[in-house]
Structures are given as structure tokens and as C-alpha cells.
Amino acid sequence: MTTTEATELSAGQLLRQAREQRQLSVADVALQLNLRVNLVQQIEADELDSSMLVTFVRGYLRAYARLVKLPEEQVLSAFEQQNGGTAEPAKPMRTFSNRAEIQATENRFMWITYAMGFILVLMLVLWWWQTAEPAAENSTAQFVAEQLDRAATSTDADASTGDSAAEQSTPAAPTTGDTTGVEPEINAAVTDPELADYSVVDRTSERNSPSSLALETDVITMAFSDNCWIDVLDAEGNRIAYGTKEAGYTMTVTGKAPFVVTLGNPSVVKITLNNKPFDMSSLPAGRVAKFTLAESD
């Protein structure tokens, strides 16, 4: 019995034989598979570049086998046996897109931007709150000063009205002799600007007269480096000074200690009581201050 030992063919040899049986040239196969001619020759000669991925080689073999009507499994089996019978595990496909990494970076920058914006808004709110508080206090102090001025003006107006009514109710004294030229002198006296301004002179000037100084023993001197409204009451509750004083003004008032002093801006005022300076360091700067002024024991 004669036996013929069949020689196992490589994948390239199987493909070349099938091509020749179908009477196709290498150029025809390359044209139909859209491959280079030298690549088809390397496949048939089993001389593919070792740096080429096995996945690509298998793809070429499958396409070539379908073209020449060979079973794909037969060609791939011959290829695996030719390469030691071990198939290289398929490598995971790698993506060349960096979109995920870029998006993660953008998200980090976005959160950093939000945090910085929140910090800036918080700083702005704190700054506004710190600047608005003194302004509100100054507005309150100004309102209180205006109310005090209006009350004092109303009191002076009522007193002037009472004096006018008393003068009108007093009968005129009889006059003798020639009255020619008297009426012009009276009109001139009434319209004299110096006499007209006397009604609006600060009460502090009246209390500074020699007779008042002789009766009252305590003297307050206030020097103002900026505009400030004041309200000063003596020990008997009499208001001896009030209103808004301008920068550079020095005021001296007398009364009976202790005094209750209210200042709209105490940091701009220097006070002496009976020629003794009063310590203003304990009073809050930029805020309304109300305190008792008396000589130390």
C-alpha cells in the first residue's frame, strides 16, 4: 500500500495556488483588494514585515481568501501554525481622542473660576457693609442735628412772637413837644442791620457776658478741626449749646457741671473744661458719642 504524505502548505502558498487556479495576476488581486502589489507579493511569500500588527495581517488574509474562494479558517489556521501555533492576543483599541482629558481640565478651570468669582463677590459685600455702616450713622446724626435745630428755631420763633404781642399790648406813652424827626429815627433803628441780626446771635455769646461768667463757675472750650454737630446740657438740664459747628471754629460756653455732651463726630473735637483738657481717646471715632463731662476728683 502506497501512502503519500501531504505536505502542509503555508497561508501564502494556499493563496497563491488559489489565485493561479483562477488565473488571476498579482496586479489583479492588488487592484481588487486595494492593496499595493509588493504587499500582495509579501503575503504570498510569507515575508510580511514583523512590525506589522497581527490584526492587520489577519484582515489581509481574510480578504484575500474571500477573493479566491478559499475557506478563511483554513488560511488563518495555516498562518497560526506557521507562527508557532499561538495566536497573539488581540490588543485593546486605543483612542487617539483627548476630548475626555480636555473636558476634565476645562471642568477644573470652571470650578476655580466659580470659586474666585464667589470670593470677589464676598469681598465686595464686606467692603460695602463696612462703608455703609459709618454713612448710616452719620446720616442718623445729621437727622438728629436737624431735628434739634428745628426745635430750637421753633422755640425762638415762639419767644419772638410772645415779645411782639407784649409790645403791642403795652399802651404808647404820651409824648410832649415837637415830634418832628422822631419817626425817621425810630424807623432807622428798627431797620438797622446790626439790631436785626441781634435776634439770631448764638445764645453762647449771651452766656459769655461778664455777668454770666460771674455767676457760673464752669467753662467749656471746644475746638473743631472738621464739621460736627453738638448738643450740650448743663447740670440743670438747660441746653447751653447745640447745632452744627464748622471746621476751624472754637466755641466757649459756661454752665454748671456736670455736662451731658453729644457729639456727631468726636474725633474732630478737642475739649477743655476749666482749662483742663478732656481725654477723647476712649470715645469711638466716626460714630455718635454721648458722655458726661465733669472735672476729675
WODAWO-V547467 format. One record per residue. D_LAST is the distance of its C-alpha to the last C-alpha in Angstrom with 2 decimals. Layout:
D_LAST
D_LAST
This chain:
146.92
145.23
141.46
139.50
136.00
133.85
131.53
128.01
126.92
123.47
121.50
122.49
126.15
126.14
124.64
127.08
130.09
129.00
128.46
131.91
133.51
132.03
133.15
129.72
128.69
125.41
124.55
125.19
122.84
120.13
120.48
120.29
117.37
115.56
115.42
116.41
119.99
118.96
116.62
119.57
121.66
118.92
118.81
122.58
122.56
119.66
117.82
114.56
111.54
109.68
106.34
107.16
105.44
107.75
106.60
108.05
111.27
111.79
111.28
113.92
116.36
115.89
116.49
119.52
120.96
120.63
122.37
125.43
125.51
124.66
122.63
119.05
118.69
121.73
120.37
116.89
118.39
120.47
117.39
115.40
118.29
118.60
114.90
115.12
115.05
111.25
109.52
106.24
103.50
102.30
99.12
96.35
96.10
93.13
91.40
90.64
88.06
84.44
83.21
81.52
79.62
78.66
77.48
75.31
73.72
73.16
71.49
69.06
68.17
67.78
65.25
63.33
63.27
62.02
59.22
58.12
58.24
56.10
53.48
53.43
53.05
50.19
48.37
49.00
47.57
44.40
43.96
44.51
42.03
39.28
39.96
40.44
37.12
34.92
37.55
37.39
33.62
33.92
36.72
34.63
31.80
34.46
36.00
32.76
32.22
35.83
35.50
32.44
34.42
37.44
35.60
34.11
37.59
39.21
36.84
37.62
41.30
41.35
39.70
42.26
45.06
44.00
43.87
47.32
48.77
47.53
49.08
52.33
52.55
52.15
55.66
56.57
56.83
60.38
61.17
63.83
65.68
66.29
63.98
65.47
62.88
59.93
59.93
59.65
56.62
54.87
55.71
54.45
51.14
50.76
51.69
49.56
47.42
44.46
44.41
45.00
42.04
39.74
39.67
38.13
35.46
32.01
29.96
27.20
29.51
29.86
26.16
26.02
28.43
27.65
27.80
25.19
22.79
23.26
22.31
19.35
16.25
14.65
16.77
17.24
19.69
21.55
24.28
26.88
29.12
31.15
31.92
29.22
28.87
25.63
24.55
21.45
20.73
18.41
16.89
20.44
22.15
23.77
24.71
23.81
25.04
27.45
30.40
31.33
30.30
32.62
32.16
31.30
29.76
26.58
25.04
22.70
21.67
19.76
18.47
15.91
12.80
12.27
15.25
17.54
19.10
22.35
23.92
27.46
27.11
23.53
24.95
26.39
23.34
20.78
17.78
15.62
13.14
13.51
15.27
12.62
14.36
13.34
14.61
17.73
19.30
18.44
20.35
24.12
26.44
29.27
28.10
26.55
22.78
20.80
17.00
14.08
12.35
9.05
6.45
3.79
0.00
